[in-house]
Amino acid sequence: MARHVVFAIGGIIVGLILLTWLPWYITALIIVAAIAIPTTAYLMLDPSQRRRLREQRRRGQLGR
């Protein structure tokens, strides 16, 4: 199984566990932050840096 799929399944499990202990809106904020932080970091890259990152992913040089 691909590494990102394992992380996604683990995140879903952690989210469900948090949902049983915390109010739903706090759990929702944690999930939104977990999505927003990497997205914001990617969008802050220059176009040339994004191009290099895409090229490395395509070549398989980054961890999967």
PDBQT receptor file of N, H, CA, C and O in Angstrom, charges set to zero:
ATOM      1  N   MET A   1       0.843  -1.168   0.000  1.00  0.00    +0.000 N 
ATOM      2  CA  MET A   1       0.000   0.000   0.000  1.00  0.00    +0.000 C 
ATOM      3  C   MET A   1       0.899   1.246   0.000  1.00  0.00    +0.000 C 
ATOM      4  O   MET A   1       1.936   1.273   0.663  1.00  0.00    +0.000 OA
ATOM      5  N   ALA A   2       0.491   2.266  -0.745  1.00  0.00    +0.000 N 
ATOM      6  H   ALA A   2      -0.352   2.244  -1.284  1.00  0.00    +0.000 HD
ATOM      7  CA  ALA A   2       1.286   3.489  -0.850  1.00  0.00    +0.000 C 
ATOM      8  C   ALA A   2       1.354   4.206   0.498  1.00  0.00    +0.000 C 
ATOM      9  O   ALA A   2       0.442   4.121   1.322  1.00  0.00    +0.000 OA
ATOM     10  N   ARG A   3       2.444   4.901   0.687  1.00  0.00    +0.000 N 
ATOM     11  H   ARG A   3       3.184   4.970   0.018  1.00  0.00    +0.000 HD
ATOM     12  CA  ARG A   3       2.687   5.553   1.971  1.00  0.00    +0.000 C 
ATOM     13  C   ARG A   3       1.635   6.608   2.284  1.00  0.00    +0.000 C 
ATOM     14  O   ARG A   3       1.194   6.712   3.429  1.00  0.00    +0.000 OA
ATOM     15  N   HIS A   4       1.222   7.400   1.283  1.00  0.00    +0.000 N 
ATOM     16  H   HIS A   4       1.581   7.316   0.354  1.00  0.00    +0.000 HD
ATOM     17  CA  HIS A   4       0.236   8.444   1.545  1.00  0.00    +0.000 C 
ATOM     18  C   HIS A   4      -1.137   7.863   1.868  1.00  0.00    +0.000 C 
ATOM     19  O   HIS A   4      -1.918   8.491   2.583  1.00  0.00    +0.000 OA
ATOM     20  N   VAL A   5      -1.438   6.692   1.361  1.00  0.00    +0.000 N 
ATOM     21  H   VAL A   5      -0.804   6.181   0.780  1.00  0.00    +0.000 HD
ATOM     22  CA  VAL A   5      -2.702   6.033   1.689  1.00  0.00    +0.000 C 
ATOM     23  C   VAL A   5      -2.698   5.581   3.149  1.00  0.00    +0.000 C 
ATOM     24  O   VAL A   5      -3.711   5.691   3.841  1.00  0.00    +0.000 OA
ATOM     25  N   VAL A   6      -1.566   5.078   3.608  1.00  0.00    +0.000 N 
ATOM     26  H   VAL A   6      -0.744   4.989   3.046  1.00  0.00    +0.000 HD
ATOM     27  CA  VAL A   6      -1.446   4.660   5.003  1.00  0.00    +0.000 C 
ATOM     28  C   VAL A   6      -1.636   5.854   5.926  1.00  0.00    +0.000 C 
ATOM     29  O   VAL A   6      -2.325   5.753   6.941  1.00  0.00    +0.000 OA
ATOM     30  N   PHE A   7      -1.025   6.989   5.578  1.00  0.00    +0.000 N 
ATOM     31  H   PHE A   7      -0.464   7.071   4.753  1.00  0.00    +0.000 HD
ATOM     32  CA  PHE A   7      -1.186   8.199   6.384  1.00  0.00    +0.000 C 
ATOM     33  C   PHE A   7      -2.635   8.678   6.378  1.00  0.00    +0.000 C 
ATOM     34  O   PHE A   7      -3.147   9.114   7.410  1.00  0.00    +0.000 OA
ATOM     35  N   ALA A   8      -3.295   8.603   5.236  1.00  0.00    +0.000 N 
ATOM     36  H   ALA A   8      -2.880   8.249   4.397  1.00  0.00    +0.000 HD
ATOM     37  CA  ALA A   8      -4.696   9.030   5.153  1.00  0.00    +0.000 C 
ATOM     38  C   ALA A   8      -5.591   8.155   6.019  1.00  0.00    +0.000 C 
ATOM     39  O   ALA A   8      -6.460   8.663   6.728  1.00  0.00    +0.000 OA
ATOM     40  N   ILE A   9      -5.385   6.840   5.966  1.00  0.00    +0.000 N 
ATOM     41  H   ILE A   9      -4.679   6.427   5.391  1.00  0.00    +0.000 HD
ATOM     42  CA  ILE A   9      -6.182   5.931   6.789  1.00  0.00    +0.000 C 
ATOM     43  C   ILE A   9      -5.913   6.187   8.267  1.00  0.00    +0.000 C 
ATOM     44  O   ILE A   9      -6.840   6.192   9.077  1.00  0.00    +0.000 OA
ATOM     45  N   GLY A  10      -4.645   6.400   8.623  1.00  0.00    +0.000 N 
ATOM     46  H   GLY A  10      -3.891   6.396   7.965  1.00  0.00    +0.000 HD
ATOM     47  CA  GLY A  10      -4.307   6.720  10.013  1.00  0.00    +0.000 C 
ATOM     48  C   GLY A  10      -4.945   8.025  10.460  1.00  0.00    +0.000 C 
ATOM     49  O   GLY A  10      -5.404   8.127  11.598  1.00  0.00    +0.000 OA
ATOM     50  N   GLY A  11      -4.981   9.019   9.590  1.00  0.00    +0.000 N 
ATOM     51  H   GLY A  11      -4.607   8.936   8.666  1.00  0.00    +0.000 HD
ATOM     52  CA  GLY A  11      -5.622  10.293   9.920  1.00  0.00    +0.000 C 
ATOM     53  C   GLY A  11      -7.114  10.153  10.141  1.00  0.00    +0.000 C 
ATOM     54  O   GLY A  11      -7.683  10.802  11.019  1.00  0.00    +0.000 OA
ATOM     55  N   ILE A  12      -7.745   9.308   9.346  1.00  0.00    +0.000 N 
ATOM     56  H   ILE A  12      -7.283   8.781   8.632  1.00  0.00    +0.000 HD
ATOM     57  CA  ILE A  12      -9.183   9.070   9.523  1.00  0.00    +0.000 C 
ATOM     58  C   ILE A  12      -9.441   8.395  10.862  1.00  0.00    +0.000 C 
ATOM     59  O   ILE A  12     -10.375   8.760  11.576  1.00  0.00    +0.000 OA
ATOM     60  N   ILE A  13      -8.630   7.427  11.198  1.00  0.00    +0.000 N 
ATOM     61  H   ILE A  13      -7.871   7.130  10.618  1.00  0.00    +0.000 HD
ATOM     62  CA  ILE A  13      -8.800   6.721  12.475  1.00  0.00    +0.000 C 
ATOM     63  C   ILE A  13      -8.589   7.678  13.643  1.00  0.00    +0.000 C 
ATOM     64  O   ILE A  13      -9.371   7.679  14.594  1.00  0.00    +0.000 OA
ATOM     65  N   VAL A  14      -7.534   8.494  13.577  1.00  0.00    +0.000 N 
ATOM     66  H   VAL A  14      -6.899   8.493  12.804  1.00  0.00    +0.000 HD
ATOM     67  CA  VAL A  14      -7.286   9.468  14.646  1.00  0.00    +0.000 C 
ATOM     68  C   VAL A  14      -8.444  10.460  14.734  1.00  0.00    +0.000 C 
ATOM     69  O   VAL A  14      -8.861  10.823  15.834  1.00  0.00    +0.000 OA
ATOM     70  N   GLY A  15      -8.962  10.900  13.599  1.00  0.00    +0.000 N 
ATOM     71  H   GLY A  15      -8.623  10.605  12.706  1.00  0.00    +0.000 HD
ATOM     72  CA  GLY A  15     -10.109  11.816  13.594  1.00  0.00    +0.000 C 
ATOM     73  C   GLY A  15     -11.335  11.207  14.249  1.00  0.00    +0.000 C 
ATOM     74  O   GLY A  15     -12.046  11.888  14.988  1.00  0.00    +0.000 OA
ATOM     75  N   LEU A  16     -11.588   9.941  13.988  1.00  0.00    +0.000 N 
ATOM     76  H   LEU A  16     -11.011   9.388  13.387  1.00  0.00    +0.000 HD
ATOM     77  CA  LEU A  16     -12.744   9.283  14.618  1.00  0.00    +0.000 C 
ATOM     78  C   LEU A  16     -12.550   9.121  16.121  1.00  0.00    +0.000 C 
ATOM     79  O   LEU A  16     -13.497   9.260  16.895  1.00  0.00    +0.000 OA
ATOM     80  N   ILE A  17     -11.317   8.826  16.528  1.00  0.00    +0.000 N 
ATOM     81  H   ILE A  17     -10.548   8.713  15.899  1.00  0.00    +0.000 HD
ATOM     82  CA  ILE A  17     -11.046   8.714  17.970  1.00  0.00    +0.000 C 
ATOM     83  C   ILE A  17     -11.226  10.069  18.643  1.00  0.00    +0.000 C 
ATOM     84  O   ILE A  17     -11.826  10.152  19.715  1.00  0.00    +0.000 OA
ATOM     85  N   LEU A  18     -10.711  11.133  18.024  1.00  0.00    +0.000 N 
ATOM     86  H   LEU A  18     -10.223  11.066  17.153  1.00  0.00    +0.000 HD
ATOM     87  CA  LEU A  18     -10.869  12.469  18.590  1.00  0.00    +0.000 C 
ATOM     88  C   LEU A  18     -12.333  12.877  18.645  1.00  0.00    +0.000 C 
ATOM     89  O   LEU A  18     -12.750  13.587  19.560  1.00  0.00    +0.000 OA
ATOM     90  N   LEU A  19     -13.102  12.436  17.683  1.00  0.00    +0.000 N 
ATOM     91  H   LEU A  19     -12.764  11.859  16.940  1.00  0.00    +0.000 HD
ATOM     92  CA  LEU A  19     -14.524  12.779  17.645  1.00  0.00    +0.000 C 
ATOM     93  C   LEU A  19     -15.268  12.216  18.843  1.00  0.00    +0.000 C 
ATOM     94  O   LEU A  19     -16.250  12.803  19.296  1.00  0.00    +0.000 OA
ATOM     95  N   THR A  20     -14.811  11.085  19.361  1.00  0.00    +0.000 N 
ATOM     96  H   THR A  20     -14.013  10.607  18.994  1.00  0.00    +0.000 HD
ATOM     97  CA  THR A  20     -15.483  10.507  20.527  1.00  0.00    +0.000 C 
ATOM     98  C   THR A  20     -15.108  11.242  21.811  1.00  0.00    +0.000 C 
ATOM     99  O   THR A  20     -15.885  11.229  22.766  1.00  0.00    +0.000 OA
ATOM    100  N   TRP A  21     -13.926  11.891  21.861  1.00  0.00    +0.000 N 
ATOM    101  H   TRP A  21     -13.296  11.902  21.085  1.00  0.00    +0.000 HD
ATOM    102  CA  TRP A  21     -13.469  12.556  23.077  1.00  0.00    +0.000 C 
ATOM    103  C   TRP A  21     -13.725  14.054  23.087  1.00  0.00    +0.000 C 
ATOM    104  O   TRP A  21     -13.983  14.627  24.146  1.00  0.00    +0.000 OA
ATOM    105  N   LEU A  22     -13.658  14.691  21.943  1.00  0.00    +0.000 N 
ATOM    106  H   LEU A  22     -13.447  14.226  21.083  1.00  0.00    +0.000 HD
ATOM    107  CA  LEU A  22     -13.772  16.142  21.853  1.00  0.00    +0.000 C 
ATOM    108  C   LEU A  22     -15.076  16.516  21.156  1.00  0.00    +0.000 C 
ATOM    109  O   LEU A  22     -15.653  15.699  20.438  1.00  0.00    +0.000 OA
ATOM    110  N   PRO A  23     -15.541  17.744  21.362  1.00  0.00    +0.000 N 
ATOM    111  CA  PRO A  23     -16.714  18.211  20.605  1.00  0.00    +0.000 C 
ATOM    112  C   PRO A  23     -16.416  18.202  19.100  1.00  0.00    +0.000 C 
ATOM    113  O   PRO A  23     -15.261  18.312  18.689  1.00  0.00    +0.000 OA
ATOM    114  N   TRP A  24     -17.447  18.072  18.302  1.00  0.00    +0.000 N 
ATOM    115  H   TRP A  24     -18.385  17.983  18.636  1.00  0.00    +0.000 HD
ATOM    116  CA  TRP A  24     -17.272  17.908  16.868  1.00  0.00    +0.000 C 
ATOM    117  C   TRP A  24     -16.574  19.100  16.229  1.00  0.00    +0.000 C 
ATOM    118  O   TRP A  24     -15.810  18.917  15.281  1.00  0.00    +0.000 OA
ATOM    119  N   TYR A  25     -16.812  20.319  16.716  1.00  0.00    +0.000 N 
ATOM    120  H   TYR A  25     -17.433  20.468  17.486  1.00  0.00    +0.000 HD
ATOM    121  CA  TYR A  25     -16.219  21.488  16.074  1.00  0.00    +0.000 C 
ATOM    122  C   TYR A  25     -14.709  21.577  16.324  1.00  0.00    +0.000 C 
ATOM    123  O   TYR A  25     -13.979  22.081  15.470  1.00  0.00    +0.000 OA
ATOM    124  N   ILE A  26     -14.235  21.107  17.456  1.00  0.00    +0.000 N 
ATOM    125  H   ILE A  26     -14.828  20.697  18.149  1.00  0.00    +0.000 HD
ATOM    126  CA  ILE A  26     -12.793  21.093  17.705  1.00  0.00    +0.000 C 
ATOM    127  C   ILE A  26     -12.122  20.058  16.800  1.00  0.00    +0.000 C 
ATOM    128  O   ILE A  26     -11.055  20.310  16.240  1.00  0.00    +0.000 OA
ATOM    129  N   THR A  27     -12.750  18.905  16.666  1.00  0.00    +0.000 N 
ATOM    130  H   THR A  27     -13.616  18.700  17.122  1.00  0.00    +0.000 HD
ATOM    131  CA  THR A  27     -12.227  17.880  15.764  1.00  0.00    +0.000 C 
ATOM    132  C   THR A  27     -12.209  18.390  14.324  1.00  0.00    +0.000 C 
ATOM    133  O   THR A  27     -11.254  18.151  13.585  1.00  0.00    +0.000 OA
ATOM    134  N   ALA A  28     -13.269  19.090  13.934  1.00  0.00    +0.000 N 
ATOM    135  H   ALA A  28     -14.045  19.284  14.534  1.00  0.00    +0.000 HD
ATOM    136  CA  ALA A  28     -13.324  19.646  12.580  1.00  0.00    +0.000 C 
ATOM    137  C   ALA A  28     -12.216  20.672  12.364  1.00  0.00    +0.000 C 
ATOM    138  O   ALA A  28     -11.619  20.713  11.288  1.00  0.00    +0.000 OA
ATOM    139  N   LEU A  29     -11.932  21.498  13.367  1.00  0.00    +0.000 N 
ATOM    140  H   LEU A  29     -12.417  21.464  14.241  1.00  0.00    +0.000 HD
ATOM    141  CA  LEU A  29     -10.855  22.483  13.248  1.00  0.00    +0.000 C 
ATOM    142  C   LEU A  29      -9.496  21.802  13.102  1.00  0.00    +0.000 C 
ATOM    143  O   LEU A  29      -8.652  22.265  12.334  1.00  0.00    +0.000 OA
ATOM    144  N   ILE A  30      -9.280  20.720  13.823  1.00  0.00    +0.000 N 
ATOM    145  H   ILE A  30      -9.965  20.344  14.446  1.00  0.00    +0.000 HD
ATOM    146  CA  ILE A  30      -8.019  19.986  13.721  1.00  0.00    +0.000 C 
ATOM    147  C   ILE A  30      -7.864  19.398  12.326  1.00  0.00    +0.000 C 
ATOM    148  O   ILE A  30      -6.782  19.464  11.743  1.00  0.00    +0.000 OA
ATOM    149  N   ILE A  31      -8.928  18.827  11.790  1.00  0.00    +0.000 N 
ATOM    150  H   ILE A  31      -9.807  18.773  12.264  1.00  0.00    +0.000 HD
ATOM    151  CA  ILE A  31      -8.879  18.240  10.448  1.00  0.00    +0.000 C 
ATOM    152  C   ILE A  31      -8.636  19.313   9.393  1.00  0.00    +0.000 C 
ATOM    153  O   ILE A  31      -7.839  19.114   8.476  1.00  0.00    +0.000 OA
ATOM    154  N   VAL A  32      -9.323  20.451   9.519  1.00  0.00    +0.000 N 
ATOM    155  H   VAL A  32      -9.971  20.612  10.263  1.00  0.00    +0.000 HD
ATOM    156  CA  VAL A  32      -9.133  21.554   8.562  1.00  0.00    +0.000 C 
ATOM    157  C   VAL A  32      -7.699  22.081   8.636  1.00  0.00    +0.000 C 
ATOM    158  O   VAL A  32      -7.101  22.385   7.603  1.00  0.00    +0.000 OA
ATOM    159  N   ALA A  33      -7.146  22.193   9.838  1.00  0.00    +0.000 N 
ATOM    160  H   ALA A  33      -7.631  21.946  10.677  1.00  0.00    +0.000 HD
ATOM    161  CA  ALA A  33      -5.763  22.653   9.979  1.00  0.00    +0.000 C 
ATOM    162  C   ALA A  33      -4.795  21.657   9.360  1.00  0.00    +0.000 C 
ATOM    163  O   ALA A  33      -3.807  22.057   8.743  1.00  0.00    +0.000 OA
ATOM    164  N   ALA A  34      -5.063  20.373   9.515  1.00  0.00    +0.000 N 
ATOM    165  H   ALA A  34      -5.865  20.048  10.016  1.00  0.00    +0.000 HD
ATOM    166  CA  ALA A  34      -4.193  19.346   8.946  1.00  0.00    +0.000 C 
ATOM    167  C   ALA A  34      -4.188  19.398   7.421  1.00  0.00    +0.000 C 
ATOM    168  O   ALA A  34      -3.202  19.014   6.792  1.00  0.00    +0.000 OA
ATOM    169  N   ILE A  35      -5.270  19.865   6.828  1.00  0.00    +0.000 N 
ATOM    170  H   ILE A  35      -6.071  20.178   7.339  1.00  0.00    +0.000 HD
ATOM    171  CA  ILE A  35      -5.331  20.013   5.375  1.00  0.00    +0.000 C 
ATOM    172  C   ILE A  35      -4.759  21.364   4.942  1.00  0.00    +0.000 C 
ATOM    173  O   ILE A  35      -4.070  21.452   3.925  1.00  0.00    +0.000 OA
ATOM    174  N   ALA A  36      -5.045  22.410   5.710  1.00  0.00    +0.000 N 
ATOM    175  H   ALA A  36      -5.605  22.339   6.535  1.00  0.00    +0.000 HD
ATOM    176  CA  ALA A  36      -4.684  23.772   5.308  1.00  0.00    +0.000 C 
ATOM    177  C   ALA A  36      -3.187  24.052   5.423  1.00  0.00    +0.000 C 
ATOM    178  O   ALA A  36      -2.645  24.771   4.583  1.00  0.00    +0.000 OA
ATOM    179  N   ILE A  37      -2.509  23.519   6.416  1.00  0.00    +0.000 N 
ATOM    180  H   ILE A  37      -2.950  22.935   7.098  1.00  0.00    +0.000 HD
ATOM    181  CA  ILE A  37      -1.101  23.843   6.621  1.00  0.00    +0.000 C 
ATOM    182  C   ILE A  37      -0.227  23.376   5.449  1.00  0.00    +0.000 C 
ATOM    183  O   ILE A  37       0.542  24.182   4.924  1.00  0.00    +0.000 OA
ATOM    184  N   PRO A  38      -0.311  22.102   5.015  1.00  0.00    +0.000 N 
ATOM    185  CA  PRO A  38       0.507  21.712   3.851  1.00  0.00    +0.000 C 
ATOM    186  C   PRO A  38       0.097  22.424   2.558  1.00  0.00    +0.000 C 
ATOM    187  O   PRO A  38       0.943  22.728   1.716  1.00  0.00    +0.000 OA
ATOM    188  N   THR A  39      -1.204  22.688   2.406  1.00  0.00    +0.000 N 
ATOM    189  H   THR A  39      -1.891  22.442   3.090  1.00  0.00    +0.000 HD
ATOM    190  CA  THR A  39      -1.672  23.391   1.215  1.00  0.00    +0.000 C 
ATOM    191  C   THR A  39      -1.107  24.803   1.170  1.00  0.00    +0.000 C 
ATOM    192  O   THR A  39      -0.650  25.256   0.121  1.00  0.00    +0.000 OA
ATOM    193  N   THR A  40      -1.135  25.497   2.295  1.00  0.00    +0.000 N 
ATOM    194  H   THR A  40      -1.506  25.128   3.147  1.00  0.00    +0.000 HD
ATOM    195  CA  THR A  40      -0.586  26.847   2.366  1.00  0.00    +0.000 C 
ATOM    196  C   THR A  40       0.915  26.837   2.098  1.00  0.00    +0.000 C 
ATOM    197  O   THR A  40       1.428  27.708   1.395  1.00  0.00    +0.000 OA
ATOM    198  N   ALA A  41       1.611  25.866   2.651  1.00  0.00    +0.000 N 
ATOM    199  H   ALA A  41       1.194  25.159   3.222  1.00  0.00    +0.000 HD
ATOM    200  CA  ALA A  41       3.055  25.780   2.427  1.00  0.00    +0.000 C 
ATOM    201  C   ALA A  41       3.362  25.567   0.944  1.00  0.00    +0.000 C 
ATOM    202  O   ALA A  41       4.304  26.161   0.419  1.00  0.00    +0.000 OA
ATOM    203  N   TYR A  42       2.577  24.725   0.263  1.00  0.00    +0.000 N 
ATOM    204  H   TYR A  42       1.812  24.243   0.689  1.00  0.00    +0.000 HD
ATOM    205  CA  TYR A  42       2.789  24.492  -1.161  1.00  0.00    +0.000 C 
ATOM    206  C   TYR A  42       2.511  25.759  -1.970  1.00  0.00    +0.000 C 
ATOM    207  O   TYR A  42       3.248  26.083  -2.901  1.00  0.00    +0.000 OA
ATOM    208  N   LEU A  43       1.447  26.470  -1.608  1.00  0.00    +0.000 N 
ATOM    209  H   LEU A  43       0.848  26.206  -0.852  1.00  0.00    +0.000 HD
ATOM    210  CA  LEU A  43       1.093  27.672  -2.353  1.00  0.00    +0.000 C 
ATOM    211  C   LEU A  43       2.085  28.814  -2.128  1.00  0.00    +0.000 C 
ATOM    212  O   LEU A  43       2.144  29.740  -2.937  1.00  0.00    +0.000 OA
ATOM    213  N   MET A  44       2.858  28.769  -1.054  1.00  0.00    +0.000 N 
ATOM    214  H   MET A  44       2.811  28.017  -0.397  1.00  0.00    +0.000 HD
ATOM    215  CA  MET A  44       3.856  29.803  -0.790  1.00  0.00    +0.000 C 
ATOM    216  C   MET A  44       5.136  29.606  -1.604  1.00  0.00    +0.000 C 
ATOM    217  O   MET A  44       5.991  30.491  -1.625  1.00  0.00    +0.000 OA
ATOM    218  N   LEU A  45       5.279  28.473  -2.267  1.00  0.00    +0.000 N 
ATOM    219  H   LEU A  45       4.585  27.753  -2.250  1.00  0.00    +0.000 HD
ATOM    220  CA  LEU A  45       6.461  28.233  -3.090  1.00  0.00    +0.000 C 
ATOM    221  C   LEU A  45       6.408  29.074  -4.357  1.00  0.00    +0.000 C 
ATOM    222  O   LEU A  45       5.334  29.387  -4.870  1.00  0.00    +0.000 OA
ATOM    223  N   ASP A  46       7.587  29.433  -4.852  1.00  0.00    +0.000 N 
ATOM    224  H   ASP A  46       8.460  29.179  -4.436  1.00  0.00    +0.000 HD
ATOM    225  CA  ASP A  46       7.675  30.108  -6.152  1.00  0.00    +0.000 C 
ATOM    226  C   ASP A  46       7.284  29.117  -7.240  1.00  0.00    +0.000 C 
ATOM    227  O   ASP A  46       7.345  27.906  -7.026  1.00  0.00    +0.000 OA
ATOM    228  N   PRO A  47       6.882  29.620  -8.409  1.00  0.00    +0.000 N 
ATOM    229  CA  PRO A  47       6.562  28.702  -9.506  1.00  0.00    +0.000 C 
ATOM    230  C   PRO A  47       7.731  27.776  -9.871  1.00  0.00    +0.000 C 
ATOM    231  O   PRO A  47       7.512  26.614 -10.213  1.00  0.00    +0.000 OA
ATOM    232  N   SER A  48       8.961  28.280  -9.803  1.00  0.00    +0.000 N 
ATOM    233  H   SER A  48       9.139  29.224  -9.526  1.00  0.00    +0.000 HD
ATOM    234  CA  SER A  48      10.100  27.429 -10.134  1.00  0.00    +0.000 C 
ATOM    235  C   SER A  48      10.286  26.327  -9.080  1.00  0.00    +0.000 C 
ATOM    236  O   SER A  48      10.664  25.205  -9.416  1.00  0.00    +0.000 OA
ATOM    237  N   GLN A  49      10.022  26.646  -7.818  1.00  0.00    +0.000 N 
ATOM    238  H   GLN A  49       9.715  27.557  -7.545  1.00  0.00    +0.000 HD
ATOM    239  CA  GLN A  49      10.134  25.638  -6.768  1.00  0.00    +0.000 C 
ATOM    240  C   GLN A  49       9.038  24.585  -6.911  1.00  0.00    +0.000 C 
ATOM    241  O   GLN A  49       9.279  23.398  -6.689  1.00  0.00    +0.000 OA
ATOM    242  N   ARG A  50       7.835  25.021  -7.280  1.00  0.00    +0.000 N 
ATOM    243  H   ARG A  50       7.640  25.985  -7.460  1.00  0.00    +0.000 HD
ATOM    244  CA  ARG A  50       6.746  24.064  -7.513  1.00  0.00    +0.000 C 
ATOM    245  C   ARG A  50       7.093  23.138  -8.673  1.00  0.00    +0.000 C 
ATOM    246  O   ARG A  50       6.822  21.938  -8.623  1.00  0.00    +0.000 OA
ATOM    247  N   ARG A  51       7.695  23.706  -9.721  1.00  0.00    +0.000 N 
ATOM    248  H   ARG A  51       7.915  24.681  -9.762  1.00  0.00    +0.000 HD
ATOM    249  CA  ARG A  51       8.080  22.907 -10.882  1.00  0.00    +0.000 C 
ATOM    250  C   ARG A  51       9.116  21.858 -10.486  1.00  0.00    +0.000 C 
ATOM    251  O   ARG A  51       9.015  20.701 -10.896  1.00  0.00    +0.000 OA
ATOM    252  N   ARG A  52      10.113  22.256  -9.689  1.00  0.00    +0.000 N 
ATOM    253  H   ARG A  52      10.195  23.196  -9.356  1.00  0.00    +0.000 HD
ATOM    254  CA  ARG A  52      11.131  21.305  -9.218  1.00  0.00    +0.000 C 
ATOM    255  C   ARG A  52      10.501  20.204  -8.376  1.00  0.00    +0.000 C 
ATOM    256  O   ARG A  52      10.858  19.033  -8.510  1.00  0.00    +0.000 OA
ATOM    257  N   LEU A  53       9.567  20.575  -7.510  1.00  0.00    +0.000 N 
ATOM    258  H   LEU A  53       9.277  21.526  -7.401  1.00  0.00    +0.000 HD
ATOM    259  CA  LEU A  53       8.906  19.593  -6.655  1.00  0.00    +0.000 C 
ATOM    260  C   LEU A  53       8.089  18.602  -7.490  1.00  0.00    +0.000 C 
ATOM    261  O   LEU A  53       8.133  17.397  -7.242  1.00  0.00    +0.000 OA
ATOM    262  N   ARG A  54       7.347  19.107  -8.476  1.00  0.00    +0.000 N 
ATOM    263  H   ARG A  54       7.311  20.086  -8.678  1.00  0.00    +0.000 HD
ATOM    264  CA  ARG A  54       6.582  18.220  -9.359  1.00  0.00    +0.000 C 
ATOM    265  C   ARG A  54       7.499  17.281 -10.127  1.00  0.00    +0.000 C 
ATOM    266  O   ARG A  54       7.183  16.104 -10.302  1.00  0.00    +0.000 OA
ATOM    267  N   GLU A  55       8.637  17.799 -10.588  1.00  0.00    +0.000 N 
ATOM    268  H   GLU A  55       8.894  18.755 -10.446  1.00  0.00    +0.000 HD
ATOM    269  CA  GLU A  55       9.599  16.976 -11.337  1.00  0.00    +0.000 C 
ATOM    270  C   GLU A  55      10.172  15.882 -10.441  1.00  0.00    +0.000 C 
ATOM    271  O   GLU A  55      10.323  14.743 -10.883  1.00  0.00    +0.000 OA
ATOM    272  N   GLN A  56      10.491  16.205  -9.204  1.00  0.00    +0.000 N 
ATOM    273  H   GLN A  56      10.369  17.130  -8.845  1.00  0.00    +0.000 HD
ATOM    274  CA  GLN A  56      11.023  15.198  -8.281  1.00  0.00    +0.000 C 
ATOM    275  C   GLN A  56       9.972  14.133  -7.976  1.00  0.00    +0.000 C 
ATOM    276  O   GLN A  56      10.295  12.949  -7.888  1.00  0.00    +0.000 OA
ATOM    277  N   ARG A  57       8.725  14.547  -7.816  1.00  0.00    +0.000 N 
ATOM    278  H   ARG A  57       8.462  15.509  -7.887  1.00  0.00    +0.000 HD
ATOM    279  CA  ARG A  57       7.657  13.565  -7.589  1.00  0.00    +0.000 C 
ATOM    280  C   ARG A  57       7.497  12.651  -8.795  1.00  0.00    +0.000 C 
ATOM    281  O   ARG A  57       7.331  11.439  -8.653  1.00  0.00    +0.000 OA
ATOM    282  N   ARG A  58       7.547  13.249  -9.988  1.00  0.00    +0.000 N 
ATOM    283  H   ARG A  58       7.682  14.233 -10.103  1.00  0.00    +0.000 HD
ATOM    284  CA  ARG A  58       7.371  12.465 -11.208  1.00  0.00    +0.000 C 
ATOM    285  C   ARG A  58       8.486  11.441 -11.359  1.00  0.00    +0.000 C 
ATOM    286  O   ARG A  58       8.238  10.309 -11.774  1.00  0.00    +0.000 OA
ATOM    287  N   ARG A  59       9.695  11.824 -11.031  1.00  0.00    +0.000 N 
ATOM    288  H   ARG A  59       9.896  12.744 -10.694  1.00  0.00    +0.000 HD
ATOM    289  CA  ARG A  59      10.841  10.921 -11.146  1.00  0.00    +0.000 C 
ATOM    290  C   ARG A  59      10.892   9.898 -10.014  1.00  0.00    +0.000 C 
ATOM    291  O   ARG A  59      11.651   8.931 -10.086  1.00  0.00    +0.000 OA
ATOM    292  N   GLY A  60      10.098  10.104  -8.983  1.00  0.00    +0.000 N 
ATOM    293  H   GLY A  60       9.482  10.890  -8.924  1.00  0.00    +0.000 HD
ATOM    294  CA  GLY A  60      10.105   9.174  -7.870  1.00  0.00    +0.000 C 
ATOM    295  C   GLY A  60      11.242   9.422  -6.897  1.00  0.00    +0.000 C 
ATOM    296  O   GLY A  60      11.627   8.517  -6.156  1.00  0.00    +0.000 OA
ATOM    297  N   GLN A  61      11.787  10.629  -6.886  1.00  0.00    +0.000 N 
ATOM    298  H   GLN A  61      11.474  11.364  -7.488  1.00  0.00    +0.000 HD
ATOM    299  CA  GLN A  61      12.894  10.948  -6.010  1.00  0.00    +0.000 C 
ATOM    300  C   GLN A  61      12.443  11.337  -4.612  1.00  0.00    +0.000 C 
ATOM    301  O   GLN A  61      13.258  11.361  -3.690  1.00  0.00    +0.000 OA
ATOM    302  N   LEU A  62      11.171  11.641  -4.434  1.00  0.00    +0.000 N 
ATOM    303  H   LEU A  62      10.508  11.622  -5.183  1.00  0.00    +0.000 HD
ATOM    304  CA  LEU A  62      10.634  11.968  -3.127  1.00  0.00    +0.000 C 
ATOM    305  C   LEU A  62       9.987  10.718  -2.543  1.00  0.00    +0.000 C 
ATOM    306  O   LEU A  62       9.546   9.838  -3.282  1.00  0.00    +0.000 OA
ATOM    307  N   GLY A  63       9.933  10.644  -1.220  1.00  0.00    +0.000 N 
ATOM    308  H   GLY A  63      10.292  11.360  -0.621  1.00  0.00    +0.000 HD
ATOM    309  CA  GLY A  63       9.298   9.498  -0.574  1.00  0.00    +0.000 C 
ATOM    310  C   GLY A  63       7.823   9.417  -0.895  1.00  0.00    +0.000 C 
ATOM    311  O   GLY A  63       7.149  10.437  -1.044  1.00  0.00    +0.000 OA
ATOM    312  N   ARG A  64       7.331   8.208  -1.000  1.00  0.00    +0.000 N 
ATOM    313  H   ARG A  64       7.878   7.380  -0.879  1.00  0.00    +0.000 HD
ATOM    314  CA  ARG A  64       5.906   8.021  -1.307  1.00  0.00    +0.000 C 
ATOM    315  C   ARG A  64       5.214   7.375  -0.180  1.00  0.00    +0.000 C 
ATOM    316  O   ARG A  64       4.009   7.135  -0.251  1.00  0.00    +0.000 OA
TER     317      ARG A  64
